[in-house]
Amino acid sequence: MDSEQRYPSDISREQFERIRPILESARKRTKPRKVDLYDVYCGLLYILKGGCQWRQLPKEYPKWRTVHQYFLNWSKKPNPDEASVLEQALTKSSGFGTVK
């Protein structure tokens, strides 16, 4: 997927760069990533905003299983009193006017 916003749920690359450090903080340093985190995050926004099933994720995004795995990883809370990585990113990106 290129940098243009294809769906209303997508955020710009510039906006994404402001939340990238939050999302990358959840990554274990193993092997190089094969997918663009921007595409994964926009795919996740598409699911969350549109309310569709994972398998209905459009082909412009990474495979639904990949996006779902990132969702599971980013949703883990370090402890009950702390926000998950996903909650932090969504809170910050809600300031962009795309997630409500």
N, C-alpha and C positions, 0 to 999 in steps of 0.2 A: 504494500500500500504506500502511495507516495504521501508527500507532506500536505496535500490539500485535504480539507475536511470533506469527507464523502457523506457523512450522516450528521444530523443535528446534535447527536450525543458526543461527537468527536470534539476534542480540544485542539488548539494549535500546537505546533512543535515548541514554539516559544513558551507557551503556558506549561507544556509538559516538562520542559527543562527545569522549571521552578520546583516541580515535585519529584523529579527523577531521583535526587538524593534520598528522599524518604523511601521510595520503592526499592532502591538498590541496597538500603540498609538491611533488608531482610534476606539478602542473598548470601548463601554460603559460597565461599570461594572454591569452586571445584573446576569444572571445565568451562570453556568459553560458551557464552550464550549464543544460541542459533536463531533466536527471534528478536525482533526489534521491540523493546519494552513499550515504545510509543504505541505500536499496533496492538500489543497485548492490553494495555490500559484502555485504549479507545474501544477495543472489543468488549472489555469488561463494562465500560460505561454504557455501551449499546445494550448489553444484557440487563444491567441494572435499571436503566432509564426506560427501556422498551418492555421489560417484563416478559421477554420471550424465553423459550427453553434453550438450554445450552446448544443443542444440536441444530438450532435454527440460526446460529450465528452466521452472518454472511461470509462468503468465501474470500472477501477482501481482507478479512482479519486472519490471524493465525488459526490453526485447527482448534476446534472448540475444547478438546481435551487439554491442550496447552494452556489456553486462557483459563480454564477451570482449575488447573493445577496451580497457576499463579494466584488465582482467587483464594484457594485453600491456604496457600503459604502466607499470603498477605493478610488473611483474616485471623490468623493465630494471634492471641493476646499473650503478651509476656506474663502478665498477671491480671487478675480481675479488675484492678483499679486503673490500669493503663489502656490507652486506645491502641488498637491494632495498627499495623502499617497502613492497611487499606483505609481504616477510619481517618487516620491522619491525612492521607493523600486526598480522600474525598472531601474532607473539611477544607483543606487548602484549595482544592480545585473548585469548590462551590463558590468561592470568591470570584471565579471567572465567569459566573453566570450560566454554566452549562449543566450543573448537577443540582437538582432540587430535592 
